[in-house]
């Protein structure tokens, strides 16, 4: 049976925790709004890029001349997984669900006899995946210093991936991130970025007109594809940032509610114990008086 | 008078969207001015100014660093890799850009990248000089 003092201490500590979780929830809500508007502002560029690329790719006949970013290396033996997670924890199952999807992917590919390498973006994913796949992780990108994710971060990651691709280190690259559906629902997603997947059917409507290309068609395609890679990563990072804040917000909301429940229970227990003690003392006094 | 729908999109945001009379673009094959009814062209852009002429303003300038323009009879869409709007255009902000490119050039080991960066720096210097007028 805990003493009254123990109970008082316990209530005080839960109250302190509740204040922290409440504050974190509010901060996450504010950051979520910013992250969401950043993700929305980036959408037109990504859409336009997809459209332009679709137009271009529709006219391209796959041959030895086509850039390998579009046609692939002709093999799919060596895989590169780019796993984007958050830098901080305390956001529910956000990091672990991305890591789980990546882990399932690795296990499946390894089971098929493929060679798998991993690049981690974000510290949390690295921490989780390092336990199991330490020897497969070849690179780690730290975004802790970045307050707001800019295009240059995505571009930097894209450059690193491209260097490895050009050095012939892998054939297929897949990007893992969490798609932001709503505050309570974030969907871990795997998206193949090399060779590029381009919606050819969507482009059909606008591609009737014959375009002139300056300089040549292939030059434009060649410089557009790496850019497209950066854009895809940028979008993934922004979606991830919004998802992270959303996940943190609902996790902290839950934590605050749990703390409230616990405080209520402990307070009832505290009052009961206090009442029992008073009753006990009264009985002692009364029975003492009766004995006289 | 017919107008063009001009859209300038940078990765982070949309910088300009609206009806314009003419747009001057710094194409890699030379500067070009696009008027309504232009033949469909897809061109890569080098570093330089985009000059927008619309009915309110004459010659709004935006500095872009690399990108693409998708042109057809009714609209022009510029996908800029990096863009500075006219309000942000000062000699200092261009100096900052030059510094960034210089750092990228020094960090790289590939000759082709270094050459490209040198060209960009030269174009940025040019833009900085042009800004005085």
Interface residues (C-beta under 8 A of the other chain):
Chain A: X38 X41 X42 X44 X45 X48 X49 X52 X55 X56 X150 X151 X154 X209 X210 X211 X212 X213 X214 X215 X219 X220 X223 X224 X227 X230 X231 X234
Chain B: X7 X9 X10 X11 X12 X13 X14 X27 X28 X29 X39 X40 X41 X42 X43 X44 X68 X70 X72 X77 X79 X81 X82
